[in-house]
Amino acid sequence: MTTFPNESREYREARDALRRDELELRRLIGEVADRRRRLPLGGEVPEDFAFSEWDPARGTTRTTRLSELFADGHDSLFVYQFMYRPGPSGDPLEVPCPVCTSIIDGIDGIVRHVTQRASLAVVAKAPVERFAAHARSRGWRNLRLLSSVGTTFNEDYRAEGDGEEQFAMATVFTRRDGRIHHFWSSELWYEPTEPGQHKRHVDFMWPMWAIFDRLPEGRDPDWMPELDYRS
């Protein structure tokens, strides 16, 4: 039996009961992941979308097709659709999402690990030059950054609402026999939530909440990350 210094019997009994729940949750997470892996193929992509990609080495943009995002030897592509409202330069409403920024702050550091097994890219609807400028301000160095301006990609893959409102979505594509299919998206975004909960549709790639969930204070449903913290 695991114990820690000076703990009470009441604590140990409660902690052991919680551990049993954690074990059950771990089993359920594994079962759901297995069912996810066994999904049949989703729909074939309607077109080989042409994105604008930032080339940090040259400081210029280039056109990159969806099919070109699959690295050699990889048939899975993970795309994060970043909330960044398109608009004219200087538009005060065109602000990169603080929540998405918090997520990608962490993802940039693990890109070189993820891309050992799958391809990964981040797509925003804003012009790629502004997206790249935001990336530089955050110190992102490893991500492929693309703009979907001029395409229906965000709309087709459910990251855009009326009036070009942008949503955060995680989407997986798979390549089979030379054809690209949708495989999975974080559709919990479109499901109702319990009172006091967030959507949690991209929590799996946002470890900040996993830390908060293990603190005595837990999550604060009214707190969200900011682009800058000032004392």
N, C-alpha and C positions, 0 to 999 in steps of 0.2 A: 504494500500500500504506500502511495506517495504521501509524504507529509512535509511541512515546512516548519521552521522554528516557532515555538510558542503559540501554535494555532489551537483553537478550542475544539472540543468534540463537536459542538454545534456547527462550526465552520466546516470541519471535515465532512460531516454527514451531508451538509448542503452542497459542498463542492463535489462530492462523489455522485450525488444525484444529478448535478449539472453536467458532469463528465459523461454520464450515461446518455444524456440528451445530446451532447456534442458528438458522441460516437454515432448515434442514430442519424444526426445531421450529416456527418461525414459519409455515412453509407448512402444516404439519399442523394447527396451531391454527386457521388460516383455513379449512381444509377441514372440520374438525369443526364450526366455527361455521356454515358453510354448510349442512351436513347437519342441524344443529339447527334452523336457520331453516326448512328444508323438511319438518320433521316434520308428519305429518297432525294434524288436530285430536284432542286428547285427549277424555276423557269430559266431558260437560256436568256442571256442578256440581249436586249433588243437591238443594240448596236455596240460597236467597239468605240466607246466614248473617247473623245479627244480632249485631254486636259492640258492646261498650261502648268508646266513644272518649273520650279525654281532650280537653277543650276548654281550652287554656291561657289563652285570653283571658278566660274567665269563671271558670276554676278549678272547673269542673263536668264531669260526664260527659253523654254523649248516646248514643243508639242509632244506629249506622251500619250499613247493609247492605253486603254485599260489592259489590253492583252500584253503590253510591254511592261506592266508592273509585276508580272510573274517572273521571278528570277529563274535562271536555268536550274533544273532539278527540283523546282517547287511547283506543286499544283494547287496550293492553297494561298489565298490572298486575303489578308485582314485589312479592312479599311475603316478608319475612324472618320466620321463625318462631323466636322468641327463647326460649331455655331459662330458664324461671322457674317453679319448681315451685309449684303452687297449694297453699294451706294456711291454717290459721287465723292471725290476727295474732299475731306473736311466735314463731311456729314457727321454731326455729333451723335447720331444714332448708330453709326457704323463703328461698333466697338467689339473687339474680340471677346468672346464669352469668358468670364473669369473661371467658371466651372470647368469648361473644356480646357482652359489653360492649365488649371491645376492638375487635371488628368494627364495632359501631355507633358507637363513638367517631369512627371515620373516616368512616362513611357519612353521619352527620349533616351533615358539612361539605360534601358534594357533592349533597345533596338538590336544591338549586335548579338544579343543572346537569342531573341525571337527569330531573327532572320537566318539562324542556323537551320530552322525547320520550316519556316513559312515566310512569304513576302508580306510587307507591311507598308501602308501609306496613309497619309492624313490629307483629307480633301476638305476645302472650304469653298464657299460660293463667292467670297470676296476676291478681288484681283490678287494674283499671286505675289506681286511685288509688295503689297501691304501685308500679306500673310507672312512673307519672308522677313519683312522688317519687324514684325511682332516676334517672330522666332528668334531673331538676333537679339532683341531686347530681353528675351528669356534665357538666352544661352543655349538654345537647342542646336545640336550639331549633327545628329545622326538620322533624322527623319527625312523621308521623301515628302515634300510639301507640294500640293497641287491645288489648282483652282478649277472649279467646274463651271465657271462663267461661260455662257454660250451653249451649255448642254442642259439636258433634262435629267442628269444623273441624280441630283438631290431630290427632285420631285419624284422620279421613278422609284427611288429606293427610300422613300418615306421620311426624308430628312428636311422636308420643306412644306410649309403650309400656305395659307392664303396670304397674299401680299409679300411673297418671298420670305415669310417668317421661317427662320432656320431652327432645326432641332438637332440635338446630338444623337447620333445613331452609330452603332457598331455593326458592321456587315462583313460577312465572309463569302467569298466567291471561290469556286473550285473549277479546275480545268480538267475536262475528261474528253479524250479522243479529239483534241484540238478545239473543242467548244467550251465556252465559259458559261457556267451556270451560277445562279444565286444559290447559296447553301443555307445561310442562317442570318437573321438580323435580330437586334435587341428589341423585339416587339413588345416587351413589357412597358415600353413608353406609352403605348396606346391602351394599356389596361388601367382600370380604376385602382386607387390605392386605399389602404386602410387609413383611418384618421391618424394624423401625426407622422405619416411615412412619406419619404420621397418616392419617386418612381423606381429608383434602384436598378434601372435597366442596364447601366454601365458600371455598377459598383464592382463587378468582377475585375475590372482593370483600374480600379481607383482605391489603392490600399489605405488611404487616409481614413476611410470610414471603418475599415476592419480594425484599425488601431483604436478609434474612438469607441467602437462597440465593446471594447475590452476594458474601458475605463469606468470607474464608479459613476462618473457623470454621464456616461453614454453619449449618444448623439444629441445634438440640439437641433430639432427640426427647423428652427428658424435661422440657423447659421449656414452661411455659404462662403466659399473662398472669395477673396478679392484679388484684383490684379496687383495691388500694392498695399502694404501694411505700414501705417505711420503711427508712431508712438505719440 
